[in-house]
């Protein structure tokens, strides 16, 4: 999959930009603040209708404007697809696919994109919530059932947490929690199982990418750490999982755990067990990367995970994703920089940003396209 043309209007720092994008490797270089990250973010918004960076729609709209508009012309599955996203400062969004108004969920799996950016390193060295958020976003972009269960789990969790406070204050009886416990168990079982399968597919891909990236024999290990009820289900044959026995077993375990924790949850005013408490463990030489890894090791692991995610997305969607690498080369030495491009070898299109063109290995420079970005204006070489 690749993008052939990008159009931005009143998006972030761009008043207007129309850009024909070449295939293969494209290097976008320019000083800090020139709009490199915003350019990659625009591609993500065009492909998925959402941004991995922005917490509110208002952040996407250029100062002084009321609406932002993004259009991407993609080549995927042997055909051209035009995706258009309109974003209002108020939060409303409009999605068009080939000129027809559609729902945002209709974009799922249509134009897969993998973006490495600074937050990926924070995901490796930060708290569990960042790793959960990464897994949830990746699965939601390629699996409509997962997005469905995740949305309903989050709604049930929000409602249960509100009720816990009401019960603690004596405004509701504890039996009011029963339907929300059942909803959390039902949707949480599917979330935990799909996350587990996803991480099992990701682990060897990330490990291979890490080996190519670093050129060492030190293996990166990824383990999904479920807070409740998953280990037995992980050993079930796939047909049993699809038949429902695994999810039913996990749901029963979750429901029991919620019942056991109810008194403590009421006292705390929050739900203390379930998939929203799970974690993705990253290990090098049996030691947690977030605790014992150096900055360079943490960055290498973050890049390896992103390359692994691209491989898994390709396997799940049948389409090699567009790979976007934002300032990935900083803090990496020459060997690791060459490893980044070696790990990207199977990608149809890679767009990488950097401040200094000399950071790009000479052999890559000679075979790549180059855009220079200065104050929102693009020039080519």
C-alpha positions as CSV (number, residue, x, y, z in Angstrom):
1,X,0.0,0.0,0.0
2,X,1.2,3.5,-0.8
3,X,0.0,7.1,-0.9
4,X,0.3,8.8,-4.3
5,X,-1.0,12.3,-3.4
6,X,-1.7,14.2,-0.1
7,X,-3.7,17.4,0.2
8,X,-3.9,19.3,3.5
9,X,-6.0,22.4,4.1
10,X,-6.0,24.4,7.4
11,X,-4.4,21.3,9.1
12,X,-2.1,22.0,12.0
13,X,0.6,24.4,10.7
14,X,-0.4,24.0,7.0
15,X,-2.7,26.6,5.4
16,X,-2.6,24.5,2.2
17,X,-0.3,21.8,0.8
18,X,-0.7,19.6,-2.2
19,X,2.0,17.0,-2.6
20,X,2.7,14.2,-5.1
21,X,4.4,11.4,-3.1
22,X,6.9,9.1,-4.8
23,X,7.1,5.4,-4.0
24,X,10.0,3.6,-2.4
25,X,11.9,5.5,0.3
26,X,11.2,9.2,0.7
27,X,13.3,11.3,3.0
28,X,11.7,14.6,4.3
29,X,14.3,16.8,6.0
30,X,14.1,20.2,7.6
31,X,14.7,22.0,10.8
32,X,12.6,21.5,14.0
33,X,9.3,23.2,13.7
34,X,9.1,23.1,9.9
35,X,6.1,20.8,9.9
36,X,7.6,17.3,9.3
37,X,5.6,15.6,12.0
38,X,2.5,17.4,11.0
39,X,2.9,16.0,7.4
40,X,3.1,12.4,8.6
41,X,0.2,13.0,11.0
42,X,-1.9,14.2,8.0
43,X,-1.2,10.9,6.2
44,X,-2.4,9.0,9.3
45,X,-5.6,11.1,9.5
46,X,-6.3,10.6,5.8
47,X,-5.9,6.8,6.2
48,X,-7.7,6.2,9.5
49,X,-9.8,9.3,10.2
50,X,-8.0,9.7,13.5
51,X,-4.6,11.0,14.8
52,X,-2.3,9.2,17.2
53,X,-1.1,12.5,18.5
54,X,-4.1,14.8,19.0
55,X,-6.2,14.5,22.1
56,X,-8.9,16.8,20.7
57,X,-10.1,17.7,17.3
58,X,-9.3,21.3,18.0
59,X,-5.6,20.5,17.9
60,X,-5.8,19.5,14.3
61,X,-7.4,22.7,13.1
62,X,-5.0,25.5,12.1
63,X,-5.2,28.6,14.3
64,X,-7.9,31.0,13.0
65,X,-9.8,28.3,11.0
66,X,-12.9,26.4,11.9
67,X,-12.3,23.3,9.9
68,X,-9.4,21.2,8.7
69,X,-9.4,19.0,5.6
70,X,-7.2,16.1,4.6
71,X,-7.3,14.1,1.4
72,X,-5.2,11.1,0.5
73,X,-5.1,9.2,-2.8
74,X,-3.9,5.7,-1.9
75,X,-3.1,2.7,-4.0
76,X,-4.2,-0.4,-2.1
77,X,-5.2,-3.9,-3.1
78,X,-4.5,-3.1,-6.7
79,X,-6.9,-0.1,-6.9
80,X,-6.9,3.6,-6.2
81,X,-8.8,4.8,-3.2
82,X,-9.5,8.4,-2.3
83,X,-10.0,9.1,1.4
84,X,-11.2,12.5,2.6
85,X,-11.5,13.6,6.2
86,X,-13.1,16.8,7.3
87,X,-12.5,17.9,11.0
88,X,-14.4,20.7,12.7
89,X,-13.0,22.5,15.7
90,X,-16.1,21.5,17.5
91,X,-15.2,17.8,17.1
92,X,-17.5,16.8,14.3
93,X,-15.9,14.8,11.5
94,X,-16.9,13.8,8.0
95,X,-15.4,10.8,6.2
96,X,-15.7,10.2,2.5
97,X,-14.5,7.1,0.6
98,X,-14.2,7.6,-3.2
99,X,-16.6,10.6,-2.8
100,X,-19.3,8.9,-0.8
101,X,-20.0,9.8,2.8
102,X,-19.2,6.9,5.1
103,X,-18.7,6.1,8.8
104,X,-15.3,6.3,10.3
105,X,-15.3,2.5,11.1
106,X,-15.6,1.9,7.3
107,X,-11.9,2.9,7.1
108,X,-10.8,0.0,9.3
109,X,-8.2,-2.1,7.4
110,X,-8.6,-0.1,4.2
111,X,-5.3,1.8,4.1
112,X,-3.0,0.4,6.8
113,X,-0.3,2.8,8.0
114,X,2.4,2.4,10.7
115,X,3.8,5.5,12.3
116,X,6.9,5.6,14.5
117,X,7.1,8.8,16.5
118,X,8.5,10.0,19.8
119,X,5.6,8.5,21.8
120,X,6.7,5.0,20.8
121,X,9.9,5.4,22.9
122,X,7.8,6.6,25.8
123,X,5.6,3.6,25.3
124,X,8.6,1.3,25.9
125,X,9.9,3.1,29.0
126,X,6.6,4.4,30.4
127,X,3.7,3.0,32.3
128,X,1.5,0.1,31.2
129,X,-1.3,2.5,30.0
130,X,0.9,3.6,27.0
131,X,1.5,0.0,25.9
132,X,-2.2,-0.9,26.2
133,X,-3.0,2.2,24.2
134,X,-0.6,1.2,21.4
135,X,-2.1,-2.4,21.2
136,X,-5.7,-1.1,21.3
137,X,-5.0,1.4,18.6
138,X,-3.3,-1.1,16.3
139,X,-6.0,-3.7,16.7
140,X,-8.8,-1.1,16.3
141,X,-7.3,0.0,13.0
142,X,-7.3,-3.4,11.4
143,X,-10.1,-5.4,13.2
144,X,-13.6,-4.1,13.3
145,X,-14.8,-6.7,15.9
146,X,-12.0,-5.6,18.2
147,X,-13.0,-1.9,17.8
148,X,-16.6,-2.9,18.6
149,X,-15.7,-4.8,21.8
150,X,-13.3,-2.1,23.0
151,X,-15.8,0.7,22.6
152,X,-18.4,-1.3,24.6
153,X,-15.9,-2.3,27.3
154,X,-14.9,1.3,27.8
155,X,-18.5,2.4,28.1
156,X,-19.3,-0.4,30.6
157,X,-16.1,0.5,32.6
158,X,-17.1,4.2,32.7
159,X,-20.6,3.3,33.9
160,X,-19.4,0.8,36.5
161,X,-16.9,3.3,37.9
162,X,-19.6,5.9,38.3
163,X,-21.9,3.4,40.0
164,X,-19.1,2.4,42.4
165,X,-19.0,5.9,43.8
166,X,-22.9,6.0,44.1
167,X,-22.8,2.7,46.0
168,X,-20.1,3.9,48.3
169,X,-22.2,7.0,49.0
170,X,-25.3,4.9,49.6
171,X,-27.2,6.3,46.6
172,X,-27.4,2.9,44.9
173,X,-27.4,-0.8,46.0
174,X,-24.5,-3.0,45.1
175,X,-26.7,-5.2,42.9
176,X,-26.9,-2.2,40.4
177,X,-23.4,-3.3,39.4
178,X,-24.5,-6.7,38.2
179,X,-25.3,-5.8,34.5
180,X,-22.1,-3.8,34.1
181,X,-20.1,-6.6,35.6
182,X,-21.6,-8.9,32.9
183,X,-20.9,-6.4,30.2
184,X,-17.3,-6.0,31.3
185,X,-16.8,-9.8,31.4
186,X,-18.4,-10.4,28.0
187,X,-16.5,-7.7,26.1
188,X,-13.3,-8.0,28.2
189,X,-12.9,-11.6,27.4
190,X,-12.9,-10.9,23.7
191,X,-10.4,-8.0,24.2
192,X,-8.0,-10.1,26.3
193,X,-8.1,-13.0,23.8
194,X,-7.6,-10.9,20.8
195,X,-4.8,-9.0,22.4
196,X,-3.1,-12.2,23.4
197,X,-3.3,-13.6,19.8
198,X,-2.0,-10.2,18.5
199,X,1.0,-10.2,20.8
200,X,1.8,-13.9,19.9
201,X,1.9,-12.9,16.3
202,X,3.8,-9.7,17.0
203,X,6.5,-11.2,19.2
204,X,8.5,-13.1,16.5
205,X,8.2,-10.3,14.0
206,X,9.5,-7.7,16.5
207,X,12.3,-10.1,17.5
208,X,13.4,-10.5,13.9
209,X,13.3,-6.8,13.3
210,X,15.3,-6.2,16.4
211,X,18.0,-8.6,15.2
212,X,18.2,-6.9,11.8
213,X,18.2,-3.4,13.5
214,X,20.9,-4.1,16.0
215,X,22.9,-6.8,14.4
216,X,23.2,-8.6,17.8
217,X,22.1,-11.9,19.1
218,X,20.2,-10.4,22.0
219,X,16.6,-11.4,21.6
220,X,13.7,-9.1,22.3
221,X,10.9,-10.9,24.1
222,X,7.3,-9.7,24.2
223,X,4.8,-11.2,26.7
224,X,1.2,-10.2,27.2
225,X,0.6,-10.0,31.0
226,X,-3.2,-10.4,31.6
227,X,-4.4,-9.4,35.0
228,X,-7.2,-12.0,35.0
229,X,-8.0,-15.3,33.5
230,X,-6.0,-15.7,30.3
231,X,-3.2,-18.3,30.7
232,X,-5.4,-21.4,30.2
233,X,-7.1,-19.8,27.2
234,X,-3.8,-19.1,25.5
235,X,-3.2,-22.9,25.2
236,X,-6.5,-23.7,23.5
237,X,-6.5,-24.6,19.8
238,X,-7.6,-21.8,17.5
239,X,-10.8,-23.6,16.5
240,X,-11.9,-23.8,20.2
241,X,-11.2,-20.0,20.5
242,X,-13.3,-19.3,17.5
243,X,-16.0,-21.6,18.7
244,X,-16.5,-19.5,21.8
245,X,-15.2,-21.9,24.6
246,X,-12.2,-19.7,25.3
247,X,-14.0,-16.4,25.5
248,X,-16.7,-18.0,27.7
249,X,-14.1,-19.4,30.1
250,X,-12.3,-16.0,30.3
251,X,-15.6,-14.2,30.8
252,X,-16.5,-16.5,33.7
253,X,-13.1,-15.9,35.3
254,X,-13.5,-12.1,34.8
255,X,-17.0,-12.2,36.3
256,X,-15.8,-14.1,39.3
257,X,-12.8,-11.7,39.8
258,X,-15.1,-8.7,39.6
259,X,-17.4,-10.2,42.3
260,X,-14.4,-11.0,44.5
261,X,-13.0,-7.4,44.1
262,X,-16.4,-5.7,44.5
263,X,-16.0,-4.6,48.1
264,X,-12.6,-3.2,47.5
265,X,-13.7,-1.6,44.2
266,X,-16.6,0.2,46.1
267,X,-14.1,1.5,48.7
268,X,-11.7,2.7,46.0
269,X,-14.4,4.0,43.6
270,X,-12.7,2.3,40.6
271,X,-12.6,-1.1,38.9
272,X,-9.3,-2.7,39.9
273,X,-9.2,-5.8,37.6
274,X,-9.8,-6.5,33.9
275,X,-8.1,-5.9,30.6
276,X,-7.7,-2.2,31.4
277,X,-5.1,-3.3,33.9
278,X,-3.1,-5.6,31.6
279,X,0.4,-5.0,30.3
280,X,2.8,-5.8,27.5
281,X,6.1,-6.9,29.0
282,X,9.3,-6.2,26.9
283,X,12.4,-8.1,27.9
284,X,16.1,-8.1,26.8
285,X,18.2,-10.9,28.3
286,X,15.4,-11.6,30.7
287,X,15.3,-8.0,32.1
288,X,12.6,-5.4,31.7
289,X,13.6,-2.9,29.0
290,X,11.6,-0.1,30.6
291,X,13.6,-0.5,33.8
292,X,17.1,-1.7,32.8
293,X,17.4,-0.7,29.1
294,X,19.6,2.2,28.0
295,X,18.1,5.0,26.0
296,X,19.5,3.5,22.8
297,X,18.1,0.0,23.7
298,X,14.7,1.5,24.4
299,X,14.7,3.3,21.1
300,X,15.8,0.2,19.2
301,X,13.1,-1.8,20.8
302,X,10.5,0.8,20.0
303,X,11.5,0.8,16.3
304,X,11.6,-3.0,16.3
305,X,8.0,-3.2,17.6
306,X,6.9,-0.7,15.0
307,X,8.5,-2.8,12.2
308,X,6.9,-5.9,13.8
309,X,3.5,-4.2,13.8
310,X,3.9,-3.5,10.1
311,X,4.5,-7.2,9.4
312,X,1.5,-8.3,11.5
313,X,-0.7,-5.7,9.8
314,X,0.4,-7.1,6.4
315,X,-0.5,-10.6,7.6
316,X,-3.9,-9.6,9.0
317,X,-5.0,-7.3,6.1
318,X,-3.2,-8.8,3.2
319,X,-1.7,-5.4,2.4
320,X,1.8,-4.1,3.3
321,X,1.3,-0.9,5.3
322,X,2.8,2.4,4.5
323,X,5.6,3.0,7.0
324,X,6.1,6.4,8.4
325,X,9.2,7.1,10.6
326,X,9.4,10.4,12.4
327,X,12.9,11.4,13.5
328,X,13.7,7.7,14.1
329,X,17.4,8.2,13.5
330,X,18.2,10.6,16.3
331,X,20.2,8.9,19.2
332,X,21.1,5.9,16.9
333,X,24.6,5.3,15.7
334,X,25.5,4.5,12.1
335,X,25.1,0.7,12.4
336,X,21.6,1.1,13.9
337,X,20.6,3.7,11.2
338,X,21.5,1.2,8.5
339,X,19.6,-1.4,10.4
340,X,16.4,0.8,10.3
341,X,16.5,0.7,6.5
342,X,17.3,-3.0,6.4
343,X,14.3,-3.7,8.6
344,X,12.1,-1.6,6.2
345,X,13.3,-3.6,3.1
346,X,9.9,-5.4,2.6
347,X,7.9,-2.2,2.6
348,X,6.4,-0.8,-0.6
349,X,6.7,2.8,0.6
350,X,8.7,4.4,3.5
351,X,8.6,8.1,4.5
352,X,11.2,9.1,7.0
353,X,11.8,12.5,8.5
354,X,15.1,13.9,9.9
355,X,16.6,17.3,10.7
356,X,20.0,16.5,9.0
357,X,20.1,14.9,5.6
358,X,23.6,13.6,6.5
359,X,22.0,11.3,9.1
360,X,20.7,9.1,6.2
361,X,23.2,6.4,5.2
362,X,24.9,7.2,1.9
363,X,23.7,4.0,0.2
364,X,20.1,4.9,1.2
365,X,20.4,8.6,0.0
366,X,21.5,7.4,-3.4
367,X,18.4,5.3,-3.9
368,X,15.7,7.5,-2.2
369,X,13.7,10.6,-3.1
370,X,14.3,13.8,-1.1
371,X,11.9,16.5,0.0
372,X,13.1,19.6,1.9
373,X,10.6,21.2,4.2
374,X,11.0,24.8,5.2
375,X,8.2,26.7,6.9
376,X,5.5,24.5,5.4
377,X,6.8,24.7,1.9
378,X,8.2,21.6,0.1
379,X,11.0,21.5,-2.4
380,X,12.4,18.5,-4.1
381,X,15.9,17.3,-5.3
